[in-house]
């Protein structure tokens, strides 16, 4: 009797092992309550370094009976004639990427992902490999934070075993999203600041993100972004929802990312930056920054511009510089000025954009002058200085660009006084060559008025390093035009006598060689210390350092000195004389 009971007990143990294999604690916990499963997935998000491989119980056949699973764990199952579909339920604590790795020992199979409301987000019907006799799958699915259902379904009459793992990596979004996205409209846009880095994700169930930002002044947005997907669209809208700017940047096959670096000029106001999926399967992470630099406009403008017509023109004065900006949402500016008497005025402007148009209209709105200007290929700037004859009256200057030609500009309308009659003096008029550029200070006086450097005039120097005549050019600025040129001298460096050796009715002279910026030497000798009865000897070789003078008076004292010279434009420029030495000739 005891033997019979033992036999029955052994059979019972064997049957229970076959029907319901032992499941590790981690797998058993996965079928617990949703709250416990969510807590487990929070841990999975933080750390998936511990990977489990388990044999699951039979999965549920509907969403309501779905088997709870964790990311980062491998699960096994099977499809049979009586079990054609398996449902699994999982949660992710932040938006991110699910990487599905799966294999199936059957010819056909379907994999699906549904959201918590039962809406299909993603599916695949992978191909059978005749060589390996399996279906291998490795797919990425980007999802927002939430609870999802992963489904394995038989395709046709195929049956067999399968295994899978859902690995998770967080998108580290700056603004966490759930469901189909929480910032898909302008009304639900996330508030962002300029000059700050942000991260986001385009998901299979969230195809766009909106961000709201405010510019407190007009200026330039430098937009930099990277995106880990093949296609993406970026937009900027104004507060009324009108599209101002968009770009669909290119994928780089080498770096496998989309990198964007663009500038957008905007007026003061509230704007919306949008990121949208391009195509059904282009999802992934992105990061961006809106770097802002102000235009420092003389007349600040709000959305759309506030001086776009003659009636809204800003009042300006002659002989004063102003700053403005052509923006994506403001392509023209008007300025009003008055000329008190018939005269010529000059329109002076500098702009940082491809092209720009300038117009002058009279008080009746009739065009009296225009100028089309284009960027210099070397300086990358527009510079104009145009003289216009006007009669006394009120006029309007218009500066006009386009959406393709935006950026900051400066301008002024000047009635000039000539600087040419001014008295210009230099702090130093003569230098000795030392290899350094010489820049004497400049003083400019026009009548009784002392002019100011940088405001009334600029100074430039030329030919101011080597021996010769240096040049100073003073050019009028602001309310002054014209120019004045002054010169100064750079003399060669001198030399010195090394030794005088007495000889019969003569003497030998030796001096230090001076080759740099020197053509030769000039020697003077005389019997009087005043050199009133001097004689001169020129040595045309700058490398020569000795000479013997003969046929002089015997037993006579001579005074000697030397200097260098440099030939410049056909004339000799001399150094200062050396110190004097004396020698007495022999009999």
Secondary structure, DSSP 8 states (H G I E B T S, - for coil): -HHHHHHHHHHHHHHHHHHS----HHHHHTTS-HHHHHHHHHHHHH---S-EE------BSSGGG-EE--TTEEEEEEE-SS--EEEEEEEESSSEEEEEEEEESSS-EEEEEEETTS-EEEEE----BTTTTBEEEEEEEEE-BEEEEEEEEE-TT--EEEEEEEEEEE---SS--BTT-S--SGGG-EE--TT-EEEEEEBTTB-EEEEEEEESS-EEEEEEEEESSS-EEEEEEETTS-EEEEE----BTTTTBEEEEEEEEE-BEEEEEEEEE-STT--EEEEEEEEEEE---SS--BTT-S--SGGG-EE--TT-EEEEEEBTTB-EEEEEEEESSSEEEEEEEEE-SSEEEEEEEETTS-EEEEEEEE--TTT-SEEEEEEEEE-SEEEEEEEE-BTTB-EEEEEEEE--EESTTSEEEES-SEEE--SS-----EEEEETTEE--BTTTEEEEEES-SSSEEEEEEEEE-TTEE-EEEEEEEEE-----EEEEEEEBTEEEEEE----TT--EEEEEEESSTT-TT-EEEEE--TT--EEEE-S--TT-EEEEEEEEEEEETTEEEE------EEEE-B-
